[in-house]
Amino acid sequence: MVRLTLILLLTQLLQADIQTSCLNCHQKNQIPNELIYKRYLMKYSTKAYMKEAIVAYLKNPNKKNSIMPSVFFSKFPMKEAIGTETLEKDVLEYLDKFDVKKRLVL
């Protein structure tokens, strides 16, 4: 019982981490997360390639290595560089949160 409670607590903390580190800012600036996810999915098609591209962008954000069109940055602010030790984990959580496979109904 204690183990289950600990696992649930850690899961909530991990979800809170991506919520506070990424999604709150996206929501405040009205950045369309689903649109960004779909653009990465169309270009890179696999979770591994998407993760690699997003991490590369977040470490060195600029229009040149962004998947978004340049007009996107006239409406939304340019992201500041992120170099945290949890960056790859946070990107995987982001990809899991917006994964289109979870929405498929067969």
Buried (B, 14 or more C-beta within 10 A) or exposed (E): EEEEEEEEEEEEEBBEBBEEBBBEEBEEEEBEBEEBBEBBBEEBEEBEEBBBBBBEBBEEBEEEEBBBEEEBBEEBEEBEEBEEEEBBEBBBBBBEBBEEEEEEEE
